[in-house]
Amino acid sequence: MTTNSIFASLAMNAHEAGMAAGNAACPTPMHLVEADIWGRPKPGAEVHCINEGPCGFAWVWLKGNTPFGKWAKANGMARTGYPNGLEIACHEFNQSMERKEAYARAFAKVLNEHGIACHSNSRMD
């Protein structure tokens, strides 16, 4: 097997693990209500339930000067990270931050198990 096919197989395994984790995640519903400028609910305001939880982003951060990092960037899987390194973003699960976080954690776990140092990150939108 070539390095390219090994990295492609590893990336596919990590993606599959991420998809399984994201699909299995059970987001905490978010409840929204119209409030006044002090954050107090307005009388009679309607409550909206967002079952997929808060909106946000998640990604896997890794070093860019590694063979896998160079491969991932060259193949359009990774982009330049901030303030350094590379990021592999989760583009799945619409805007559900909790599902995206589960995906990124599982993806990073597979890479770490194969000797590629990385970690997951997220932020709320």
Backbone as numpy.savetxt, mean C-alpha at the origin, in Angstrom:
# Nx Ny Nz CAx CAy CAz Cx Cy Cz
17.41 -20.35 -14.67 16.57 -19.15 -14.67 17.45 -17.90 -14.67
17.00 -16.90 -15.39 17.74 -15.64 -15.41 17.33 -14.78 -14.23
18.14 -13.78 -13.94 17.82 -12.84 -12.86 16.49 -12.16 -13.14
16.25 -11.79 -14.40 14.99 -11.14 -14.74 13.79 -12.02 -14.41
13.87 -13.30 -14.77 12.73 -14.18 -14.51 12.58 -14.46 -13.01
13.69 -14.51 -12.28 13.62 -14.71 -10.83 12.94 -13.51 -10.19
13.35 -12.30 -10.58 12.74 -11.08 -10.01 11.28 -10.97 -10.42
10.95 -11.32 -11.65 9.56 -11.26 -12.11 8.70 -12.23 -11.31
9.21 -13.42 -11.06 8.47 -14.41 -10.28 8.30 -13.94 -8.84
9.35 -13.38 -8.27 9.29 -12.86 -6.90 8.27 -11.72 -6.80
8.29 -10.83 -7.76 7.33 -9.72 -7.77 5.91 -10.23 -7.89
5.69 -11.23 -8.72 4.35 -11.80 -8.88 3.89 -12.46 -7.58
4.80 -13.20 -6.92 4.45 -13.83 -5.64 4.11 -12.78 -4.59
4.89 -11.69 -4.56 4.64 -10.62 -3.59 3.29 -9.96 -3.89
2.99 -9.72 -5.15 1.72 -9.13 -5.54 0.55 -10.04 -5.14
0.68 -11.32 -5.39 -0.38 -12.26 -5.03 -0.60 -12.29 -3.52
0.49 -12.25 -2.75 0.36 -12.21 -1.29 -0.31 -10.91 -0.86
0.05 -9.82 -1.51 -0.56 -8.53 -1.21 -2.05 -8.52 -1.52
-2.42 -9.07 -2.67 -3.84 -9.12 -3.05 -4.64 -9.96 -2.06
-4.09 -11.09 -1.66 -4.77 -11.95 -0.68 -4.96 -11.20 0.64
-3.92 -10.51 1.09 -4.01 -9.77 2.35 -5.00 -8.62 2.24
-4.96 -7.89 1.14 -5.88 -6.78 0.96 -7.32 -7.22 0.89
-7.56 -8.33 0.19 -8.93 -8.86 0.10 -9.42 -9.39 1.44
-8.51 -9.90 2.25 -8.89 -10.46 3.55 -9.05 -9.39 4.63
-8.50 -8.20 4.38 -8.57 -7.13 5.38 -10.02 -6.74 5.64
-10.28 -6.34 6.85 -11.63 -5.92 7.25 -11.54 -4.48 7.75
-11.65 -3.51 6.84 -11.50 -2.10 7.24 -12.53 -1.67 8.28
-12.10 -0.78 9.15 -13.00 -0.19 10.14 -13.80 0.90 9.45
-15.13 0.79 9.42 -15.93 1.82 8.75 -15.70 3.21 9.33
-15.77 4.20 8.47 -15.59 5.59 8.88 -16.96 6.27 8.80
-17.31 7.00 9.85 -18.60 7.70 9.89 -18.36 9.20 9.78
-19.05 9.82 8.85 -18.90 11.25 8.61 -20.22 11.95 8.91
-20.11 13.12 9.53 -21.29 13.92 9.83 -20.92 15.39 9.64
-21.86 16.19 9.15 -21.60 17.61 8.97 -21.46 18.26 10.35
-20.41 19.08 10.51 -20.12 19.68 11.80 -19.96 21.20 11.66
-20.06 21.89 12.81 -19.83 23.34 12.80 -18.32 23.59 12.84
-17.91 24.84 12.90 -16.48 25.16 12.83 -15.70 24.67 14.05
-16.40 24.27 15.12 -15.74 23.75 16.31 -15.72 22.22 16.34
-16.22 21.60 15.28 -16.21 20.15 15.19 -17.39 19.47 15.84
-18.39 20.24 16.27 -19.58 19.66 16.89 -20.58 19.30 15.79
-21.19 18.11 15.86 -22.19 17.75 14.85 -23.33 18.76 14.83
-23.75 19.12 13.63 -24.89 20.04 13.50 -26.16 19.28 13.85
-27.11 19.95 14.50 -28.36 19.27 14.86 -29.07 18.71 13.63
-29.45 17.45 13.71 -30.16 16.80 12.62 -29.29 16.43 11.43
-27.97 16.57 11.56 -27.07 16.26 10.44 -27.10 14.77 10.13
-27.06 14.46 8.86 -27.08 13.07 8.40 -25.70 12.44 8.58
-25.65 11.20 9.04 -24.40 10.48 9.22 -24.18 9.60 7.99
-22.98 9.70 7.42 -22.63 8.89 6.26 -21.60 7.85 6.69
-21.82 6.61 6.28 -20.91 5.53 6.63 -20.08 5.14 5.41
-18.77 5.17 5.55 -17.85 4.74 4.50 -17.31 3.38 4.94
-17.85 2.31 4.38 -17.51 0.95 4.82 -16.05 0.57 4.60
-15.39 1.15 3.61 -14.00 0.80 3.32 -13.01 1.58 4.17
-13.50 2.37 5.13 -12.62 3.10 6.03 -12.04 4.35 5.39
-11.02 4.92 6.03 -10.45 6.16 5.52 -9.73 5.97 4.19
-9.64 7.07 3.45 -8.92 7.08 2.17 -7.44 7.28 2.44
-6.61 6.66 1.63 -5.19 6.85 1.80 -4.37 6.09 0.79
-3.08 6.06 1.04 -2.09 5.46 0.15 -1.22 4.50 0.94
-0.65 3.53 0.26 0.34 2.65 0.89 1.35 2.24 -0.17
2.56 1.98 0.27 3.62 1.60 -0.65 4.69 0.81 0.09
5.56 0.20 -0.67 6.71 -0.53 -0.13 7.95 0.29 -0.47
8.77 0.58 0.53 10.00 1.34 0.31 11.17 0.37 0.30
12.10 0.56 -0.64 13.31 -0.25 -0.71 14.46 0.58 -1.26
15.66 0.10 -1.06 16.84 0.78 -1.59 16.86 0.68 -3.11
17.30 1.76 -3.74 17.32 1.79 -5.20 18.59 1.23 -5.81
19.63 1.05 -5.00 20.91 0.60 -5.56 21.12 -0.90 -5.45
20.04 -1.65 -5.28 20.12 -3.11 -5.20 19.72 -3.70 -6.55
20.11 -4.91 -6.83 19.70 -5.51 -8.11 18.18 -5.55 -8.28
17.45 -5.93 -7.22 16.00 -5.97 -7.35 15.43 -4.56 -7.54
15.95 -3.59 -6.81 15.49 -2.22 -6.95 15.71 -1.69 -8.36
16.87 -1.94 -8.91 17.16 -1.51 -10.29 16.22 -2.20 -11.27
15.98 -3.49 -11.06 15.07 -4.23 -11.93 13.65 -3.67 -11.84
13.18 -3.42 -10.60 11.82 -2.93 -10.40 11.63 -1.56 -11.06
12.61 -0.69 -10.95 12.50 0.63 -11.58 12.54 0.51 -13.10
13.45 -0.31 -13.61 13.59 -0.48 -15.06 12.33 -1.09 -15.68
11.59 -1.86 -14.89 10.38 -2.52 -15.39 9.09 -1.77 -15.03
9.22 -0.53 -14.58 8.06 0.30 -14.31 7.30 -0.06 -13.05
7.86 -0.90 -12.20 7.18 -1.30 -10.98 7.44 -0.31 -9.84
8.62 0.27 -9.81 9.01 1.18 -8.73 9.27 2.57 -9.29
9.12 3.54 -8.41 9.43 4.94 -8.76 10.35 5.51 -7.69
10.94 6.63 -7.97 11.83 7.27 -7.03 11.05 7.62 -5.76
11.63 7.26 -4.61 10.98 7.51 -3.33 11.44 8.83 -2.73
10.78 9.22 -1.66 11.14 10.44 -0.96 11.53 10.09 0.46
12.63 10.55 0.99 13.62 11.43 0.37 14.65 10.67 -0.45
14.60 9.36 -0.42 15.55 8.55 -1.19 14.95 7.17 -1.44
15.71 6.32 -2.07 15.25 4.95 -2.31 14.19 4.89 -3.39
13.45 3.78 -3.38 12.39 3.55 -4.35 11.10 3.20 -3.63
9.99 3.41 -4.31 8.68 3.07 -3.77 7.92 2.21 -4.77
7.30 1.15 -4.27 6.38 0.34 -5.06 5.01 0.63 -4.49
4.20 1.38 -5.23 2.89 1.82 -4.74 1.84 0.73 -4.91
0.88 0.73 -4.02 -0.28 -0.14 -4.14 -1.35 0.62 -4.91
-1.70 0.13 -6.09 -2.71 0.77 -6.93 -4.04 0.01 -6.86
-4.15 -0.90 -5.95 -5.34 -1.74 -5.81 -6.27 -1.18 -4.73
-7.47 -1.71 -4.66 -8.43 -1.48 -3.57 -8.94 -0.04 -3.49
-9.10 0.61 -4.64 -9.66 1.95 -4.70 -8.93 2.87 -3.72
-9.65 3.45 -2.75 -9.02 4.39 -1.83 -8.93 3.85 -0.41
-9.20 2.59 -0.18 -9.20 2.02 1.17 -7.77 1.92 1.71
-7.44 2.82 2.63 -6.10 2.83 3.19 -5.78 1.54 3.92
-6.73 0.99 4.65 -6.48 -0.22 5.43 -6.21 -1.42 4.53
-6.93 -1.54 3.43 -6.66 -2.64 2.50 -5.31 -2.44 1.81
-4.99 -1.21 1.45 -3.70 -0.91 0.82 -2.55 -1.20 1.79
-2.74 -0.87 3.07 -1.71 -1.17 4.07 -1.49 -2.67 4.20
-2.56 -3.43 4.21 -2.44 -4.89 4.30 -1.67 -5.42 3.09
-1.99 -4.90 1.91 -1.29 -5.29 0.68 0.21 -4.99 0.82
0.55 -3.77 1.21 1.96 -3.37 1.29 2.73 -4.18 2.33
2.10 -4.46 3.47 2.77 -5.29 4.49 3.07 -6.69 3.97
2.09 -7.30 3.30 2.28 -8.65 2.77 3.31 -8.65 1.65
3.28 -7.65 0.78 4.24 -7.54 -0.31 5.66 -7.43 0.27
5.83 -6.55 1.25 7.14 -6.36 1.88 7.61 -7.63 2.59
6.68 -8.35 3.20 7.04 -9.60 3.90 7.66 -10.61 2.93
7.05 -10.75 1.76 7.59 -11.69 0.77 8.98 -11.26 0.33
9.16 -9.97 0.06 10.49 -9.51 -0.36 11.52 -9.72 0.74
11.17 -9.38 1.98 12.10 -9.57 3.10 12.47 -11.03 3.28
11.49 -11.93 3.09 11.77 -13.36 3.23 12.76 -13.84 2.17
12.90 -13.09 1.08 13.84 -13.45 0.02 15.08 -12.56 0.03
15.36 -11.94 1.17 16.60 -11.20 1.35 16.60 -9.79 0.80
15.45 -9.25 0.44 15.38 -7.89 -0.07 14.83 -7.01 1.05
15.72 -6.19 1.62 15.33 -5.34 2.74 14.37 -4.26 2.27
13.21 -4.19 2.92 12.20 -3.19 2.57 11.22 -3.07 3.72
10.36 -2.08 3.65 9.29 -1.94 4.64 8.10 -1.23 3.99
6.95 -1.35 4.62 5.74 -0.72 4.10 5.54 0.63 4.79
4.90 1.52 4.07 4.55 2.84 4.58 3.15 3.18 4.10
2.52 4.15 4.75 1.21 4.60 4.30 0.99 6.01 4.81
-0.03 6.65 4.22 -0.48 7.94 4.74 -1.95 8.12 4.38
-2.64 8.83 5.25 -4.06 9.11 5.03 -4.18 10.27 4.06
-5.22 10.20 3.25 -5.45 11.26 2.26 -6.34 12.32 2.87
